[in-house]
């Protein structure tokens, strides 16, 4: 990275920070609404940008392109199907959430069930953030920078030492944004970085295709299509990362959990100035999400061609491609927007963690008489502590295998029971808190037993049996037999979701809630829905489905 690149990186990063500070200087960050919800003043464009940057970070870009490197474009299902989940969230769930004027999803659970259920849910969210998402974001961002810009040679450090330096640098700066700036600072910086990342992200496939096509993008696409047709097949086989059937079972559930119940995502929308702005922001983000595979999937396929399918690690596909095709004059700019994307996901989760602790745990279990200022300060202190913990854990994520696969499989333990509790909480009136507690605790245990107990045991047995029959350990036949020995984790998520819902309904039948839940309607914001929400959602859904017909 030359002097010009370093100056452009530092300059763009400082510019984003300055704009974020200027935009939030009049927001009272000592009030709960000011710190956690940006004073309920966010517009549709800011919400859309913040949603995209909260979701789109190094673990997404590096991880999905790594999967595309080996699997092809079938992994785009994680992105395109997300658009449908976002539409459902905007049209069906947001009106129910925002009419109640809630600040957190656990707050809704408390109203519907009880305080203990809310606390269990908050702890599950915080567990996911601290041990899965925050460390993975820090590690993947550090891996991208280390490989992409050859930082070990630049800094004169080992690869491992460079990862530690990057992790702590990103973590400290992200903590400053999230803890001292509040949601509005996070959201404003997200919007700026979102625009930069979309521009910078498109440049990678642009230059990659020109490299393949000797200066012609069309020739580059034609070469990829003709020489690697298997990479453009959306129907995943049974032993692939995403077997085709999983998009109808666990994948849509994982998407609904992420976009419809995940606090770090919905907090951006809860900060909207009205329900209409919230819906418009989510639907606009869904439209962009439909187009995102150009950034997070296509480069992986390009890298497969450019590097002849030979890299030490699939997750290096994107960083190595960037280093090969991006002109030196643009390296600093791209580094800055990627840095902003990593910061965005990190500080968004950190801000949500502070919100969950301050609102849902501190006030109920540590200081019932806490003032708003005390609650905010407690949340900030907790966020700082969580940041330090995640920075200590992050460098060890290198042992977890595929980044994106690790995130999705690990979160499956939480997403299934949480989604079941939220859905039953919204659409039933008599299921008691007991049913929710059983599912939140038992659902996690069932998933962990199935994935890390029963599953490995059956797969090992199938492998031993196959080897005894003379089937090679690394053959296609072996991978198919192992995949058939136990359902894919997304199928397991689908099965356990039905089990969890069934348990809650059974408890509701045997021991119904004595006091019928009545929805609370707030007057804090305008809850008039956007009149074009259904039409816009239908158009985007048709666009997503048409993609599957084309491929």
N, C-alpha and C positions, 0 to 999 in steps of 0.2 A: 504494500500500500504506500504510494508516494506521498510527497508533501501536499500536493493539490488534493488528493483523495482524503487525507487526514483533515485538511482545512474545511473541505466541503462537508465531511461527516460531522465535525464539531459545529460548524456553522448552522447546518440544518437542524441538528439536535437542540442547540441553544435557541434557535428561532421558534421551534415548537414549544419549548418551555416558556419562552417570553410571551407568546400568544396565549398559552394556557393561563399564565399568571394574570395577564391583562383582562382576560375574559371572566376571571373568577374573583377579581379584586373587590367587587361589591357584594359577593355572597357571604353570608354569615356562617362561617365554617364551625362555629361553636354550638350552633343549633343542630338538632337531629336531622331536620329536613334539609338544612344547608349542607351538612357534611355527608350524609348518607344518600340524599336524593337530589342534590344540586339545587335545592330550593324549589323542587317541582317546576323547573323552568325549561326543561330540555325540549327542543323541537324535533321534528321528524328526521331531518337530515343529520343532526348530531346523534340522535339515537341509532340511526342506521349505521353511521360510521363507527360508533362505539361498539355496536353489536358485532360488526364484521371484524374489527381489530381485536375484540375480546376473544373471538373464536379463532381468527386466522393469525397464527403465530408460527414460530420456528418448528414447534413439534408437529403442527399441521402441514406446513410447507415441506419440511424435510421428511417427516414420517410418511405422508401420503405419496410423495414423489418416490420415496424408497420402495413403497409397495407397488407403485405403478411400474417401476424399473423391472420388477420380477413378474408382476401379475398382469400388467396392461391396464387399460382404461376401466376395467370392471370396478376398480376401487373408487371411481367417481360416484358410485352410489352413495358413499358417505356424504357427498356434497349436494348432489341433485335431490336426493330424497329429503335432505335437510330443509330444502325450500318448501316442501309440502308440509312438514312438521311446523315450520314457521307460520305458514298460512293458517293451519288449524289453531295454533296458539293465538294469532292475531284476531281471528274471527270468533273462536269459541271460548278460549280461556281468559284472554285479557279483559273482556267486559266483566266477567265474574270476579276477577282479581281487583280491578281498578275501581269498580263500584263500591268496594269495601274500603278503599283508601289504605290498603295495607302497605307496609314497608318491606316486609320479608315474607317468603313462603311459609316459614315456621309460624309466623304471626297468624296466617290464615288457618294453619293446622290447630293452633291454640283455640281459636274461636270455634272451629268445627268440633274438636275433640277435647283436649285439656292441656294444661301447662306442661305436664310430664311428657306427653306425646311430642309437644313442640320442642322440648329440650332434647329428646332423643334424636329428633330429626336434625336439629342444629348441630349436634355432636357428629352425626353421620356426614353432614355437609363439610364440617371442619376437618374431619378425618380424611375425606376425599381430597380436599384442598391441600392439606399439609403433607400427606404422605404419597399422593399420586400426582396431582396437577401442578402444584407450585414447583416441586423439585424437577419434574419432567420439563416444564417450560424453561427453567433455568439451564438445565443440562443441554437440551436440544438447541437453544439459542447459542450457548457456549460452543457446542460442537460445530454449528454452522459457521460461526465467526472464525473458530480455530482452523477449520479446513478450508473455508472459502478464501480467507485472506492470509493464509500461511502465517498465522500469528506466532507459532513456536519459533520459527526462524527470525521473525521480526523482533520478538521480545527476548530471544536467546534463552528460552525456557523449554522444558520437556512438554510433551503433549498433555500429560496429567496436570502439571503445574499451570499450564496455560488455561485449562478448563477451570481450575480453582480460581484463578484471577478473573476470568470472564464471569463466572457464577457470582462472585462477590461484588463485582462492579455493577452488573445488571441488577442484582438484588438490592444493593444500597440505593441506587438511583431510583429504582421502582418503588422502594419503600418511601422515599421522600415524596414522590408524586402522590402515592395512595394515602399515606398517613397524614401528611401535612397539607395536601391540596384538596382532599375530598373528592366526591364523585364528579363534580362539574369539571375540575381540572383534568381528571382522567378522561372524561367524555370529550372535552374540547381537543385535547392532544390526540385522542383516538381518531377524531374526524380528519385532522390534518394528516396524520400518519396513514390513515386508510386510503386517502387520495394518492399519497406518495407510493404506498405499497402496490396499489392497483396499477399505477403507471410503471413502476419498477418491475413488478411481477410479470407484466406483459412483455417487457423487453427481453426477458430470458428466452421464452419460446420463439420470439421474433428473431433474435440473433442465432438461436439454435437451429431453426428451420432454414435460415439463410446459409448457415454453415453446411448443412446437409445438402441443400439444393444449389450450391455454388452461386449464391447471391439471390436465388429466387425462392420466396416463401412457398409458392404453389408447387414448385418442383420438390421442395423439402417435404411437404405434406404427402405428395404423390409417392415419393421414395419410401417414406414410413409406411404408408398404406399398402404398397405393393410388396415390400420386403419383409414386413412384420405384421401380416394380417391377423395373427393370433393375438396381438396386443390390442386389437380393436374389437374384441369379442366381449360383450357384456354378460354373457351367460357363463358364470363361473362354475367350474366342475366341483365335485364333492370334496376334493382335496385342496381347493384353492383357498385364498384368504377370505373370499366372500362367495360361498356357494349361492347359486341363484335363488334358491328357496329362502335364504335367510333374510332377504329384503322384505318378505311378507311376515316374518316372525319377529325376531329380536331386533333387527335393524331399525324398523319404524318405532319400536319401543324405546330404543336408545336415543333416537332423534327426538321423540316426544319428551323424554326425560330432560334432555339437554336444553331444548328450546322452550319447553312448556313448564318446567318445574325447577330448573337450576337457578339458584339465587344470583350467581355472578352474572348471568345473562339477563334475567328479568329485572334486576335492580336498575339497569339502564332505562327500561321501559317504565318502571314505577316512578322514575324521575320526570316523566313527561308532563307537560303543562295541561294536557287533556287526553282523554281516551282516544280521540280522533288522531292526535299527533302520535300517540303510542302505536296505534294500528298502522298508520302510514309509514312510520319508521321501520316496523318489523316487516311489512310487506315490501318496502323498498329494499331492505337488506336481503329478503328472500329472492328478489329478482337478481341482485348481484351474485348471491350465493349460487344460483343456477349457472352463472357464467364462470364461476371461480375455478372449475376444473382446468381451464386454460392455464392457470397459474400453478395449481397444486397437483395436477395429474399429467398433463401433456409433457412438461419438461422431463418427467421420469422416463417416458417412452422415448423421447429424443435422446436422453442419456444412454439408453439401452443400445441405440444405434451408434452413437458417437464413440462409446467405449467398448463396443462389441460384446456387451453383456458381461464384461469382466471388471468388477470392482471388488475390493476386499470386503466391503460391507455395503448392502443396498442403500442404507441411509446416507451414504456419501454421494449418491447419484446427483442430488441437487447442488450441494456445495461445489462438487468437482465440475459440474456443467457451468455453473456461474463463473468459476475461475477461468474456464476455457473460452467461453464465448463473449463475456461482457467486456466492452472496451474499457481500458484503464481510466478514461476520463469520467466514466459513470460509476466506478467502484465506490467512491465515497458517498455518493447520493444513495446508492442501493444499500450500502452498509447502514446508513442513517435510518432509512425507512424500515429495514429489517430489524434494526435495534429498537425502533419505535414500536414495531409489532410485538416483539418479545416483551418490552416494557409494558405494553398495553395489557397483554394477557396476564402478566404477573401482577401489575398494580390493580387490575380489575378484580382479580381473585382476592388480593390482599384487602382491598376496600370492602369487599363483600364479607370477608372473614371478620373484619372489625365490626361490621354491621351486625352480623349474626351473634357475635359474642356480646356486644354492647346491648343490643335490644333483647335478645332471646335468652341469654344466660346470666349476664352480670346483674341485670335488674331483678331477675327472678330468684337467683340463688346466692348472690353475693351482697347486694345492697338494694333492698326493696324500695328504700326511700331516696334513691339516687336522683339527682337533678339531671336535666338534659346535658349540661356541661360535664358533669361527672361521668355520665354514660358514654359520651363521646370520647373523653379522655381515657376511660377504661378500654374502649374499643381500639383506640390508637396504640395504647401500650401492648395490648394483646396482639395487634397486627405486627408490631415491631418484633415481638417475641417469636411469632410464627414465621416471620421473614428470616430470622436468624436460624431457626430450626430447618427450614426448607433449604437454605444455603448450605447448611452442613450435610444434608442428605443428598442434594442434587448430583455431586460428582460420582456417586456410587450407582446412579441409574444406568451407567454404561454396561452393567452386568444383566440388564433386564431384557436384552434381545431387541426385537423390533419396537421402535418407540410408539408408533401409532397403535400397533396391536396390543402392547402392554397397557396403554391408557384405556382402551376400550374394554379389554377383558377385566382389568382391575375395577373399573367403574361399574361393571355389570353387577357386582355384589351389592351396590347401593342403588343403582338406577331403577331396578325392577321393583323392590319394595317401596321406594319413595314414590314412584309413579303410581303404583297401585293405591297407596294411601291417599294421594292427592285426588285421583280420579274418583275413588269411592267417596271421599270427603265432599266432593263437589256434587255428585249425582245421586247421593242417597241422603236420607235424613235420620235414619234410625240406627245405623251401624255405630256402636259405641267406641270409646277410646281404647277399650281392651282389645278390640280387633286390630286397631291400628298399631298398638304396641307389640302385639304378637307378630305381626307382619314385619314391622321395622327391625325387630331383633331376629326373629326366626327366619325371615326372608334372606337376610345377610348370611346367616349360618348355613341355610340350605344351599345357597349358591357356592359358598366356599367349600363345603363338603363335596358338592358335585364336580367342581372344577379342579380342586386340588387334592381330592381323595379318590372318589369313584372313577372319575375320568382318566387320570394317569394310570390307575390300576388296570382298567380295561384295555387301554391303549398298549401298555407294556405287555399284557397277556397276548394281545393280537400280534404284536411284533415278534414275540418269542415263538408263537405258533407258526408264523410265516417263515421265520428263519429256519425252523425245524423242517419245513417243507422245501427249503432250498431257495426261497425268494430272497433276492439281494436286498441288503439293508437300505441302500440309497436309490432303489429303483422306483419307477412310477407306480408299479403294482403295490409295493410296500406302503407308499404314502397314501394310496387309495384305501388299502385295508385298514390302516391306522385311522383314517378319517371316518371310515364306516363303523369302526369299533365303538365310537362314542359320538353323540351329536355335537355339532359345532357349537361354540359357546353362545352364539346368537340364537340358535334353536333352544338351547337350555334357558336363555332369558325369556323366550316366548312361553315355554312350558311353565316356568316358575311364576311368570306374571299371572297366568290363569290360576295357578295354585294359590297365589297370594290373594287374588281377588275372591276366589272361592272361599278361602278361610275367613275373610272379612265379612262376606255375605252370610256365611254360616253362623258366625258369632252374632251378627245382627239379627238373625232369625231366632237363635236360642236365647240371647240376652239383649234385647233391643234397648236402645237409648231411651231413658224415661222422659227427658226434656227434648222436644223436637227442636232441631237447629233452625234458627231464623237468620237469614242473610242481613247483614248490616250495610246500609247504603250511606256513602259519604257525601258531603257537600264541599269537600276541599278542592275538588277539580271538576271540570265539566266532563260528564261521563256519556255525552252524546256520541254514538259510534260514527265512524266515517261511512258515508252512504255508498261509496264505491268499493268498500273493502271486499265484498263478496265477488264482484265482477273482476277486480284485479287479481284476487286469489284464484279464481277459476282459470283465468288466462295463464297464470304462471304454472298452475297444476297441469294444464294441457301441454304446455311447453316441456315440462319435465317428462311426462308420459310419452310424448312424441320422440324424445331422445332414445328411449328404449326400443321403440318401433324401428327407428333408423338403424341402430346398431344391432 
